């Protein structure tokens, strides 16, 4: 594999890792910044959130209700064209309900569809996550 391809795949993976890291830190600004302006979140049991304004609202509600101590594993990174790619990951750890203090094990699988912005950075265009039943 050429150096250019390796560097591009590393940049694609880094975009997903930036999201996962910001999410685990409950960094709303950091999470929303990883998306394109018209980015879409498709989360478990929720209607799709479209655009940075809606994303900010959804993530704010999530982080007000639950804290996360998660570890992720990147499973697959593929560039499908010059400006589109996807990343598949798996996340597991502990979710804590901030109201009750109840902590439970949780596991998710994620699919990121990323697009390359005009400035050459990779951002999340679509993100789908599903909770894996225990």
N, C-alpha and C positions, 0 to 999 in steps of 0.2 A: 504494500500500500504506500502511496506517495506521501511525502511530508505534508503537502498541502491538504490532502484528504484527511490525514491524521489530525492536523491542526483544526480543520473544520469540524470534525467529529468531536474533538475535545471542547470546542466552543459551544457546540450544540448541547453536549452533556453538561457543561458548566451552567448553561441557562436553566436547565431543569434543577440542578443542584442549588442554584441561587434561590429558586422558589422553595425547595424543600427546606433549606436552611432558614430562610426568612419565616416560613410557616412554623417550624419547630420553635422559633424564638418569639412567636406571636407578633412579628414585625409587620403590621398592616401596610405601612408605606412600602416596605421592601417587597412584600408579596405582590401588591398591586403593580409595582414598577416592573415586575417580570413579564407582565402581559402587554400585548399590543393595545392600542386605544379602543379597539372593538373586540377585545378578547372575551372569551366565553368560558365560564365555569359550569360544569355539569357535575354537581355533587350528589351524594346519596340522599334520596328522598326529597330533593329540593328542585324547584323549577330552575331552568338555566338563568344564570346572571350574565348579562351582556353589557360590556363597556366598563370602564374604570370606575365610574360613579357607582354602578350597581355592585361591582366587585368590592369596593370599599365598604359598602353597607353590609354585604353578606359576611365578609371576613371579620368586620367589627363585631357583628352579632355572635359569630362562632367563637371568637377569642374572649368575648365577655362571658360566655357560658361554659367554655371548656378550656382546660390547659392540656398541652400535649408534651409528652416526652417520648419522641419517636426516633427510630433509626431507619434509614432507607438503604435500599440496594438498587442500583441501576442494573436493569436486566438486558436492555437492548437500546442501541442508539443507531438510527438509520437516517441518512440523508437521501431523500427521494427525488430531489431536483436541486437546482442551484439555490433556490430560496425557500424550500420546504423540507421539513424533517420531522421525525417523531422519536420520542423517548418513552420506553416502558420501564416502570419501576415498581417496587414493592416496599411497603412501609409497615413497620410494626412497632408496638411499644405500649405505653400507658396513656390513657385519657382520664382526666380528672374533672368531674362535674364541679364547677366552682360554687354552686349553690349548696350541694350536699357534702362535698368533699369525697364522694365515692370515686375510687380509682378502679378502672377496669382495663384488662388487656384488650388491645385493638389491633386489627390488621387491615390493610388496604392494598389495592392494586391500582395503579395509575397509568394513564396514557396522556402524554403531552403531544400536541401537534404544534410545532413551532414554525415561524416564518422569519425570514431574514429582513430586517428593517432597512430603510434607505441608507442608514449610516453603517450598515454591515453587521450590526449586532443581532443575535437571535433572541426572539421574544415568543412568549406563549400566545398562540392564536386561539387554541381550544385546549381545554384541560378537562379530562373526565376521570373521576375517581369513584371506586366502589368499595364498600366495606365487605370484608370477607367474614362470613359467619363463623363463630367459634365452633 
